[in-house]
Amino acid sequence: MGIRIKGTGRCIPEKILTNEDLEKMVDTSDEWIVTRTGIKERHIAEAEQSSSDLGAQAALNALENAGLTADQIDLIIVSTVTPDHAFPSVSALIQKKIGAGKCPCFDIEAACSGLLYALNTAYGMMASPLAYKRVLVVAAEKMTSLVDWQDRSTCVLFGDAAAAVVLENDGDPNTPDFYIAGEVAADGSVSDILIVPAGGSRTPASAETVANKQHYIQMGGPKTFQLAVTSMVSACRNVLEKSGVSPDEIVWAIPHQANRRIIDAVAGKLGIPEKVYLNVDRYGNTSSASIGICLDELNREGKIKKGDLILTASFGAGLTWAALLIRW
Ligand code: COA
């Protein structure tokens, strides 16, 4: 059909918070954080910077990389767990900020799996009779807006960032699609292990919810760790089986950058540790932006060439998980 990744972009806030900085804020150590997570530092957005600000900048960078202008975009899909507001959507705010005309816009909330959910959705809408020609997919996350800076078990893990991918259907039946095979999945029965309890319709914001710190991330770390490994391994195996591609043929494996130990466990079980791209040490867990940042770094550093096979996989709150085998 000719649906290809035409460009990528990212937006990383300037301010860096190191493990040494965190040592001054909570009872932790660089040694503990590096050993348990692989994270050395993370980037933190300014107070006045929102997810749509980060997302709009990533989108403009991706459009420039694609050689396109915002008015050529037919559809915008944004993944985020940190929307600027309950409504309007972040995608509508980004449409306005980048000057994308009146194209349809919507947000997807699939936590850290959001970018892969969004790429699956975008591909489906481009390949269907809807036939969108150029789609902008953005993952924009200000995770620090959900972080309790007094909770050492979560505050060391997250960072802020956005990433974007521009998809284009060139209409040439001889151009192979970027999408080779994918799996998206969820298990709502374990939704309580990773949750921000208040601020939604279940428990609207009140003085009490603020006092009880219910607007911050609450996480069952070890259970999340275990489910992350099993779900990503099974999704990757299913995608490889569906596509008939062997692990040897993969050029890059890009797992969600949440924790170095999770990544090592997944790569070890799949037998592809040498193919893994890593940047969790520099950014921490940027939720759905993480895979997009990896793609953009590889793209801009010239480390991927046309036709390369890239296996991506993610997991996140919900629980959601996904894998997508991409042809560059
Ligand atoms: N610094 C120092 N000690 C810390 C700490 C920190 N930042 N955070 C937790 N600890 C302590 C705990 O209090 C606990 O102490 P105790 O034994 O005295 O009670 C000890 O370290 C072990 O805690 P535990 O939660 O069992 O550690 P762990 O080895 O499971 O590592 C995580 C914790 C969070 C790093 C790990 O569970 C993890 O990465 N889980 C997945 C999280 C994730 O990826 N979430 C995002 C999903 S998208």
Residues whose N, C-alpha, C, O or C-beta is under 5 A from the ligand:
A	BS01	COA	D27 T28 S29 W32 R36 T37 C112 R152 S153 V156 G221 P222 T224 F225 A258 N259 F315 G316
